[in-house]
């Protein structure tokens, strides 16, 4: 399974979340399978987006696209960090 971990600060979480939700169909078409949103415990506007993708190529193509660069600008995203990951193992305890 391919995953992407994105850590970024946003200007205001409610505004960012509105844009994030509006982009759901775009993300799905691009190959996003599932996601989790987390925030830093003491920083409400520092967001972690962890998602599963059909492939890392699809994820890179999407996250580096001009369309998404513009969406991030509209959403008030500051300096996102993208980490592309391949799953080694998972389990439940």
C-alpha positions in Angstrom: 0.0 0.0 0.0 1.2 3.5 -0.8 0.8 6.3 1.7 1.4 10.0 1.9 2.0 12.0 5.1 1.5 15.7 4.8 2.4 18.1 7.6 1.4 21.7 7.1 0.2 24.8 8.9 -3.0 26.4 7.8 -4.2 30.0 8.3 -7.6 28.8 9.8 -8.7 25.2 10.2 -12.4 25.7 9.4 -11.6 27.5 6.1 -9.0 24.8 5.2 -11.5 22.0 6.0 -14.1 23.5 3.8 -11.7 23.5 0.8 -10.4 20.0 1.7 -14.0 18.6 1.8 -14.8 20.3 -1.6 -11.8 18.6 -3.1 -12.9 15.1 -2.1 -14.0 14.0 -5.6 -10.8 15.4 -7.1 -8.7 13.4 -4.6 -10.7 10.2 -5.2 -10.3 10.5 -9.0 -6.5 11.1 -8.5 -6.2 7.8 -6.5 -6.7 8.6 -2.9 -8.3 5.6 -1.2 -8.6 6.8 2.4 -7.4 9.5 4.8 -7.0 10.6 8.3 -6.7 14.1 9.6 -4.9 14.9 12.8 -3.8 18.1 14.5 -0.9 18.8 16.8 -2.1 18.7 20.4 -1.2 22.3 21.2 -1.4 23.9 17.7 -5.0 23.8 16.2 -3.8 25.1 12.8 -0.9 22.5 12.4 -2.5 19.7 10.4 -1.4 16.2 9.6 -3.1 14.6 6.6 -2.3 10.8 6.3 -3.7 9.1 3.3 -3.6 5.8 1.4 -3.2 6.0 -2.4 -3.5 3.7 -5.4 0.2 4.4 -6.2 2.9 6.9 -5.2 3.1 8.0 -8.8 -0.6 9.0 -8.7 -0.1 10.8 -5.4 3.0 12.7 -6.6 1.2 13.7 -9.8 -1.7 15.0 -7.8 0.1 16.8 -5.1 2.6 18.5 -7.5 -0.1 19.5 -10.0 -0.8 23.2 -10.7 -4.5 22.6 -9.8 -3.6 21.5 -6.3 -1.0 24.2 -5.8 -3.9 26.7 -6.4 -6.2 24.8 -4.1 -3.6 24.9 -1.4 -3.2 28.6 -1.9 -7.0 29.2 -1.6 -7.1 27.0 1.5 -4.4 29.0 3.3 -1.8 26.3 3.4 1.6 27.3 4.6 4.8 25.4 3.5 3.5 21.8 3.2 5.9 18.9 3.7 5.1 15.8 1.7 6.4 12.4 2.8 5.8 9.5 0.3 5.7 6.1 2.0 5.5 2.4 1.1 3.9 0.2 3.7 6.1 -2.5 5.1 3.7 -4.0 7.6 0.5 -3.4 9.5 -1.3 -5.1 12.3 -3.8 -4.7 15.1 -3.0 -5.4 18.8 
